[in-house]
Amino acid sequence: MKPKTIVEPFRIRMTEPLPVSTPEQRQAYLRNAHFNPFLLRSREITIDLLTDSGTGAMSAAQWAAIMTGDETYAGSESYYQLRDVVQDLTGHRYVIPTHQGRSSEHILFSVLEVAGKQVLANSHFDTTRANVEYLKGEALDLVIEEARNTGSQHPFKGNIDLARLEHHLEVGGDKVALVLMTVTNNAGGGQPASLENLRAAAELAHRYGKPFMLDAARFAENAWFIKEREPGQQHRTPAKSHARSSASPMASP
Ligand SMILES: Cc1ncc(COP(=O)(O)O)c(C=O)c1O
């Protein structure tokens, strides 16, 4: 039996000073930023509730991998390691690394020619919506109603509303470019989508002849929630809970 702990079983050995401000200073920061948290500077923030990107601690193994990483201009070992892991997780043959999620979104939506078309998603992450709209497409969020109810204990508040998805596929016809599931649903509080919902959304997309894509930025966490919360999935490892079959993952962080 595995030992259980009530503490996180790791040591964090580095500290970084946090900026601490008075309520008056914070009010001034917010006014200067026109109440837009994207315009705040990180040095004005004590606890960052906008993003977890770049704010988390890294493990000793992650730091070590940076030191031993091979960044050779062509044919680097780090590329082959990444490719092998992505192929193993997704079953897809072709892997195109990009430096950030937002750049892969730009490439994908340019290739899929979203101009004048709709992208149907549970929720678009902000960079995803920006890329769709920049290319003159329309980004539609079709997350289930429970997602907007903070009191709801629904286990998969990142699910897409399948009835609304089918309606938009039906009436949209050629106007629909693709169906996109963000796992976890980061624009909606990082809530997970169930495997059942992912499979049903993929099935609907394919029935209407549309590509089904995953924005898989937090696919590992989503797989963990599937294992923990979805009936019938407890016997699987998170790697096996990952929706491997019919989706094309967008490369995200
Ligand atoms: C779901 C999702 N999609 C896309 C992105 C954009 O990725 P990047 O910040 O690497 O451009 C993020 C970033 O957090 C994300 O959470």
The ligand as a Tripos MOL2 file, in Angstrom:
@<TRIPOS>MOLECULE
LIG
   16    16     1     0     0
SMALL
NO_CHARGES

@<TRIPOS>ATOM
      1 C1         -5.8870   26.5570  -22.5430 C.3       1 LIG1
      2 C2         -4.7550   27.4320  -22.9980 C.ar      1 LIG1
      3 N1         -4.6150   27.6530  -24.3200 N.ar      1 LIG1
      4 C3         -3.6250   28.4190  -24.7930 C.ar      1 LIG1
      5 C4         -2.7310   29.0270  -23.9330 C.ar      1 LIG1
      6 C5         -1.6760   29.9120  -24.5210 C.3       1 LIG1
      7 O1         -0.4290   29.3740  -24.3280 O.3       1 LIG1
      8 P1          0.8640   30.3190  -24.2980 P.3       1 LIG1
      9 O2          0.7750   31.1310  -23.0410 O.co2     1 LIG1
     10 O3          2.0140   29.3300  -24.3000 O.co2     1 LIG1
     11 O4          0.8460   31.1430  -25.5500 O.co2     1 LIG1
     12 C6         -2.8350   28.8320  -22.5430 C.ar      1 LIG1
     13 C7         -1.8810   29.4660  -21.5980 C.2       1 LIG1
     14 O5         -1.9870   29.3460  -20.3870 O.2       1 LIG1
     15 C8         -3.8840   28.0160  -22.0640 C.ar      1 LIG1
     16 O6         -4.0530   27.8080  -20.7430 O.3       1 LIG1
@<TRIPOS>BOND
     1     1     2 1
     2     2     3 ar
     3     2    15 ar
     4     3     4 ar
     5     4     5 ar
     6     5     6 1
     7     5    12 ar
     8     6     7 1
     9     7     8 1
    10     8     9 2
    11     8    10 1
    12     8    11 1
    13    12    13 1
    14    12    15 ar
    15    13    14 2
    16    15    16 1
@<TRIPOS>SUBSTRUCTURE
     1 LIG1         1 GROUP 0 **** ****
